[in-house]
Amino acid sequence: MEQSDETIFSYLRSVYSTIVLKDIVMHHGVKNLEFFESLYKYVLSNIGNVFSAKNIADYLKSQRIGISVESVLNYLHHGEQTFVLNRLKSEDPKTKKYFEIYNKYYAGDLGLRNSLVGYNPARDIA
């Protein structure tokens, strides 16, 4: 295989598409493919940031898009099952009590992530 960024990212995008289309969309019967793809791009663009499915659903509701919290959670869970996403529950350092709604998500594979949302080291250095 040619060792250029374009060739490598093209290959990785095809691997990602295979995982998403075969393992998630077809297996779980995802009905809103446009939202599903947007959600994954959002999560993969914001790895390591805390957010909740409720915040996403509330924002979409304000944009007159009806997506339930349950749908967001299901779509994120599908990504965990296929190792596209890894979830880390947020923990309160004072009480050691886990929050119920806030989580951080990380990419299961940075190559797949970068092929989908682009490689930008400045964005990922905190």
Stockholm file with secondary structure:
# STOCKHOLM 1.0

chainA/1-126         MEQSDETIFSYLRSVYSTIVLKDIVMHHGVKNLEFFESLYKYVLSNIGNVFSAKNIADYLKSQRIGISVESVLNYLHHGEQTFVLNRLKSEDPKTKKYFEIYNKYYAGDLGLRNSLVGYNPARDIA
#=GR chainA/1-126 SS CCCCHHHHHHHHHHHHHHIIIIIIIIHHTCSCHHHHHHHHHHHHHTTTCEECHHHHHHHHHHTTCCCCHHHHHHHHHHHHHTTSEEEEEEECTTTCCEEEEEEEEEESCHHHHHHHHCCCHHHHCC
#=GC SS_cons         CCCCHHHHHHHHHHHHHHIIIIIIIIHHTCSCHHHHHHHHHHHHHTTTCEECHHHHHHHHHHTTCCCCHHHHHHHHHHHHHTTSEEEEEEECTTTCCEEEEEEEEEESCHHHHHHHHCCCHHHHCC
//
